[in-house]
Amino acid sequence: MTAIPRILVFAGSVRSGAFSGRTADAAQKALALQGAEVTRISLLDYPLPIYDQDLEKEEGIPQNAMKLARLIASHDGVLIATPEYNGSVPPLLKNTIDWLSRVRRDGDKVLKPLAGKAVGLCSSSEGQFAGIRAINHLRAILLRCQMDVVTPECSVPRGGEAFDDKGDFRDDRLRQTMERVTSALIEQTALSARMQG
């Protein structure tokens, strides 16, 4: 890893004005302020069919899954901000993870984009529970994919009121929590690099 960690940030929703998107934007700012090089993407730019093993067998891994896998592989860490749909992660995010978990090779090279990759988690919701059920499910999914999930997490309650006009958190405690998550993610990328080196 270079001296400046490269972090990929995205939200689990592509809805205009989504709280998870605004949370991802806040994470992007916090990471940049701590010296990370941040790439902010939208899953809207990587549309994928619903995962189907027959489809994978017949057609292989979709090109957008490969593009996203290469992008993740080129970064030192990932930060995901998830909304909560019916008490769990949204289908868009789950489907993306399912496809990424199937990537094993890129031509002649081994490519397992999720295994061993440091990841920080955030969640948000309209209500006071802040998406904590979704973030717990997401943590379990990513651990199953052998990702290195950092311990601090940032869950944003009452998403409609949580941000000011500049996109910053109104609540100092939320701002401090986000700083802890992003700091832990940066530290974990450095630790992972040392272990691999």
N, C-alpha and C positions, 0 to 999 in steps of 0.2 A: 504494500500500500504506500502511496505517496504521503508526504507530510500533511497534505490537505485531504481529508476524507471526502469521498464522493458519495452522496446520499441521493437515492431516488425516492421521490415522494408522490403518492397518488391517493385519491379517495375511492371508496367503494361505491360511490354514486356519481352519475354523470348529469343529474338533474340540475338545471339552472338555479343557482342560489342555494344549493344543498348545504346543509350545516356541516356535513362531512367534508365538502369541498372547502368551505371557509376554515374548518379546523386544519385541513391540509395546508392551506395558505399560511395560517398562523405557525404551523410547524416549520414550513419553509423559511419564514422570517427568523424564527428562533435558531434554526440550524445555521443559517447564513451569519447571524450575529455571533455565533460561536466559532466561526471560521470554516465551516464546511462549504464545499462546492455542491450546490443543490440542483438537481434536475427535477422539475415539476411536470408531470404528465397527466393526461386524462385517459381513462380506459375507453372513452369514446373513440379514440384514435386506433384502438386495437380490437375491433369487433371480432367475436368468435362464435362459432356455432355451439349449441348445447353439447357438452361432452357426451360422447357415445363411443364405446369401445369398438363397435362395428365400423363406425366412421373413421376412427383412428387406424384400424386395420386396413381399410380400403384406400384411404387417401393420405394417411400419415398425419403428422402434426401440422396444423394450419400455419401458414406463413406469419400471421400476426402473433401467434403464440411463440414462434421462433424469434421474431423481432423483439418481443418483450423479454424473452429468456436471455437473449444476447445483451439487451440493455441492462437487465438486472445483474448479469455476470460482469458487466463492465463497471459496476458501482461497488463500493465497499459495504454499503448498508442500504436498507429500505425502511421507509416509514409509511404505514398504511393508516388512513383514517376511515373508519367504517360507520355507516349509519346502522340503525337497527330496524329490521323488517320482521314483524311478528315474533319478536323476542330472539332473533338470530341474525346472522349475516345475510346481506342481500344476495340474490341469485347471480347478479353480475360478478360480484367479487368471488363467490364460491366457484363459479364456472371458470373464471380466469385462473384461480389457484389450481383447480383440477387439471386444466390443460398444461399449466407450467410444470406440475408435478410429473407429467408424462414425458417431458423432454429429457432425453438421456444423452443424445449425441448431436453434434453440429458438423455434418460431414464426417471427416476422419477423427475429429476431436471429441473427447468426452465433455458433455455440457449438462450439468445438473444445477440449474440456476438457484434453486431454493436451499439445497442441503448446505448447512454450515454458514449460511448468510445471516448476518445480524439484522434484526428487524425491531423497530419500535412501533407501538400500537396506540391509536387514539380512537375514541368513539364519540358519538353525539346523538342527541335526540331532542324532540320538542318538549318532552316531559322532564321531570326531576330525576329520573333514574339514569339519564345520560348515556344510554346504550350499553350499560354494564353487562347485560346478558349477551349482547352481540360480541363484545370485546372478549368475554370469556370463551365463547364458542370459537372465535377467530384464533385466539391463543392456542386452543386445543388442536385446531386444524393445522396451524403452522408448526407446532411442535411435532405433530405426526409427519409433517413434510421435512423434518429434521432442520428446521430453521432455528437460529439462536435468538430467541425472543428475550428482549431486555425486561427487567422486572418492573421498573416504574411504567405507569401508563397514564394517559390523560383522557378523562371522560367528561364531556361538556354537556351539562344539563341546560334545559330551556334555551335551545339553540337560537330561537328567534330573538332573544334578548341578550345573548352572550357576547356579541361583537359590537364595537363602536363603528363609526363611519369610516375609519381607516382599516378596518378588518382586525383590529387588536381586541384582546379580551377586555371586557369591562372589569372583571374580577381579578384582583392581584393574585389571589390564590391559584386561579386557573393559569395565569401567566407563569407563576413559579413552578407549577406542576409540569407545564409544557417544557420549561427550561430543564427540569430534572430528566424528563423523558429524552429530550434531544441530547443532553449532555451524556446520559448513560449510553445512548446509541453511538455517539462519537467515540466514547471510551471503549465500547465493545468492538467497534471496527478496528481500533488499534490493537486490542488484545488478540482478536482473530488473526490479524496480520502477523503478529509476533509468533503465534502458535503455528501458522502455516509456513512461516519463514524459518 
